[in-house]
């Protein structure tokens, strides 16, 4: 089993298991069964880091960015509810 | 061999000819329609169906209505039975609890006979200018049940054996605020269905019923077979997405897509219960929006027909926002939860395509839609206009793709009239309508920029007009980014009261800067409001989400965006890490490399 998982990730098989790894540095991030996002480097920023028109989101959402733990490649950016 | 009973050349020729009929139906609607909604905004659909209501050839706009009009055909068959359906009859149905999505979208349905045998149906919808709801135009934010949302017709003969039933026609039009315009809308639908009937009957005459029936059957089989093959090639998996709509509190829509083998299961379990606000969607509407998402992502190059529906299953618990139970209000459903469902379905499909080497190049960052507005009131000629759809959602920026930017103000199915046309017909003065700087979601490929506009009253005899605010209310509307791309700026609708706009105009100054226009800003939820003298309505529609890391965008592309005003110099530096020098905005490559390195290092260190 081998297939892409977005732009910088892929799923591959090894030793009877399926894994998610970074295509840029080959760092193995997680087993496929796990939620790979939980194994990423996670940083949150004010919404306005995505642009000046995001002001309305301040206090409600934060910009969450996920990075490869191996090379720091940006994997995902999303506004998530502020906890 | 996919095509079992028909030679491939005949299949191609007749398949395209059937789809061409739907295009001609659309052109007929545009040329004979009674309102700008049909003639310029193209808020319509026109499709052909098999005798049992299965989709034979879908028109090019509004996939969700294709499914619902097919449902309407089935309801007419149930209500009247074949023995009461005669050649040259035409039916009308707009009941959302049977087949339609909301009352103003009126379906006109025409049985098509060949030698007195029912061989198919044509169907159209247009959004009529008024439907007698508590709010002009139909979308009624204050309705708490469907009885406040206008005329609801479960199926009636509008034309019987070729003769217009004047009693029915007058009864319907007289229950609206603008009988003439609604009458013209209904007649343009009759005209489009007459075109469809003439063209399909000519094909039956030319090729005979045996070949025609085989063609329509084979078209569906062909689409289904290829679509199932495509789905099978993609790895199995589960993907999910959520959207919150703000309607007197957060209303959460949740979708999980399970892909197993050649089957797609769209499961909305977890979606909030229906609310006493017209954002609820009938189940067939939910199916329709999922159909549209599959059609436009995996089947856009195939004959558009019932074959798209067959690999799909939709699960939507009863009593939720995506499967409303009687008598829940639904009048704002199409542009709120409907577009919400469309976004959810597109998002999970894009996540699914991202797992396929073959299909991931087809990804488009999904779009969670926008706010919109309608006005009603007396215009500069003293005539009451119940329905001025601003339709600016047609100017949304599109999502970025794997290898290119989203289209600026690319919109979706609809079009929008030019500013001068709107000002000629309605008591409005536009202060500006332009691409919003820094609205597009940043990315290696950025989203398309959406449009912002501001308008005020001009020559309004009553000194005010009404407004209704609808669309997808909430902070996460607009485009969503993918794989590191940022989301597009939220779509907002703001009523600025007691502004300086009139003073600026009086002083021969163009009020194009919001800070100069001033006023007290009111962000509009789902509501009715009044636009009065010295008020300005500011609208910003959705912008596309970006694709990939903004720090990997070609600096020359960023420079180009700065020169055209789509990106500010500050955003170029802070978001894209591109340093531009001088009036010509030349890219400083060394400084750009250093800036990008600094941004990433600071990000990974986290906020200080």
HADDOCK unambig.tbl for C-alpha pairs under 7 A between the chains (distance, minus, plus):
assign (segid A and resid 3 and name CA) (segid B and resid 355 and name CA) 5.88 0.50 0.50
assign (segid A and resid 3 and name CA) (segid B and resid 356 and name CA) 6.20 0.50 0.50
assign (segid A and resid 3 and name CA) (segid B and resid 357 and name CA) 6.50 0.50 0.50
assign (segid A and resid 4 and name CA) (segid B and resid 354 and name CA) 6.65 0.50 0.50
assign (segid A and resid 4 and name CA) (segid B and resid 355 and name CA) 4.81 0.50 0.50
assign (segid A and resid 4 and name CA) (segid B and resid 356 and name CA) 6.15 0.50 0.50
assign (segid A and resid 4 and name CA) (segid B and resid 357 and name CA) 6.19 0.50 0.50
assign (segid A and resid 5 and name CA) (segid B and resid 354 and name CA) 5.64 0.50 0.50
assign (segid A and resid 5 and name CA) (segid B and resid 355 and name CA) 4.67 0.50 0.50
assign (segid A and resid 6 and name CA) (segid B and resid 354 and name CA) 4.77 0.50 0.50
assign (segid A and resid 6 and name CA) (segid B and resid 355 and name CA) 6.38 0.50 0.50
assign (segid A and resid 6 and name CA) (segid B and resid 483 and name CA) 6.57 0.50 0.50
assign (segid A and resid 7 and name CA) (segid B and resid 483 and name CA) 6.23 0.50 0.50
assign (segid A and resid 43 and name CA) (segid B and resid 606 and name CA) 5.90 0.50 0.50
assign (segid A and resid 45 and name CA) (segid B and resid 607 and name CA) 6.62 0.50 0.50
assign (segid A and resid 50 and name CA) (segid B and resid 486 and name CA) 6.20 0.50 0.50
assign (segid A and resid 50 and name CA) (segid B and resid 575 and name CA) 6.90 0.50 0.50
assign (segid A and resid 51 and name CA) (segid B and resid 438 and name CA) 6.35 0.50 0.50
assign (segid A and resid 51 and name CA) (segid B and resid 571 and name CA) 6.70 0.50 0.50
assign (segid A and resid 53 and name CA) (segid B and resid 438 and name CA) 6.97 0.50 0.50
assign (segid A and resid 53 and name CA) (segid B and resid 439 and name CA) 6.62 0.50 0.50
assign (segid A and resid 53 and name CA) (segid B and resid 489 and name CA) 5.76 0.50 0.50
assign (segid A and resid 54 and name CA) (segid B and resid 489 and name CA) 5.98 0.50 0.50
assign (segid A and resid 57 and name CA) (segid B and resid 475 and name CA) 6.48 0.50 0.50
assign (segid A and resid 74 and name CA) (segid B and resid 484 and name CA) 5.69 0.50 0.50
assign (segid A and resid 74 and name CA) (segid B and resid 549 and name CA) 6.18 0.50 0.50
assign (segid A and resid 75 and name CA) (segid B and resid 483 and name CA) 5.21 0.50 0.50
assign (segid A and resid 75 and name CA) (segid B and resid 484 and name CA) 5.20 0.50 0.50
assign (segid A and resid 76 and name CA) (segid B and resid 482 and name CA) 6.64 0.50 0.50
assign (segid A and resid 76 and name CA) (segid B and resid 483 and name CA) 4.54 0.50 0.50
assign (segid A and resid 76 and name CA) (segid B and resid 484 and name CA) 3.95 0.50 0.50
assign (segid A and resid 77 and name CA) (segid B and resid 481 and name CA) 6.86 0.50 0.50
assign (segid A and resid 77 and name CA) (segid B and resid 483 and name CA) 6.88 0.50 0.50
assign (segid A and resid 77 and name CA) (segid B and resid 484 and name CA) 4.66 0.50 0.50
assign (segid A and resid 77 and name CA) (segid B and resid 485 and name CA) 6.06 0.50 0.50
assign (segid A and resid 77 and name CA) (segid B and resid 486 and name CA) 5.85 0.50 0.50
assign (segid A and resid 78 and name CA) (segid B and resid 481 and name CA) 6.91 0.50 0.50
assign (segid A and resid 78 and name CA) (segid B and resid 486 and name CA) 6.74 0.50 0.50
assign (segid A and resid 78 and name CA) (segid B and resid 487 and name CA) 6.91 0.50 0.50
